[in-house]
Amino acid sequence: MLQVALREIWHNSENCLVVDTDDSIHAILEQYAISSMPLRAQGKVNWSKRDSAFRELCMPGKQLGISFPTTELPIWKVIAMDRLNFWYMGDLISSWYKYLLALDWQKAYVSADLHNPLGWALAKYSGRQVVGVKVASLRTREWYDMLHTGGIPFSALITEKESDMRFLKDNGWKGECYLAT
């Protein structure tokens, strides 16, 4: 991801805005003399409200209240709820999403990691060009499933390995695909 940021700043410095969502990322960017705008959540987490929202959404809820095909077994009963709960960010993603849409940008480079929903939300709903950058392997069951169900919203993908590019193309990816250089 850092390589992509450096390349974009080098080629489009007058039109490039770097935004970070974490103090550790901000510190790394500063080490490379990259000026970034910190986007942080305001206030403390109301855990009771957050847990209630998670329970309403997922147990059984709108997202996971459906059953596996040809069964009466609800998805929420067998999924790793502790892991899903760990990654659930409540109102945070929608707040960040609104802030980012208020900025003037035409193209964004975001993490394509599955545990980082902000980039996925931008790609799916913003109506702008959003390029996913994947630094770990794409050759996973999750990516395979998403490629075969049309669940990848990015306008293009950047990966570090030629084998990941082949994996994408072999499994139906029609968008642009680039190697991080």
Secondary structure, DSSP 8 states (H G I E B T S, - for coil): -HHHHHHHHHHHGGG---EESSHHHHHHHHHTT---EE----S---HHHHHHHHHHHHSSHHHH-SB-TTS--BGGGTS-HHHHHHH--TTHHHHHHHHHHHS--SEEEEE--TT-HHHHHHHHHS-SEEEEEE-S-S-SHHHHHHHHHT----SEEEES-HHHHHHHHHTT--SEEEE--
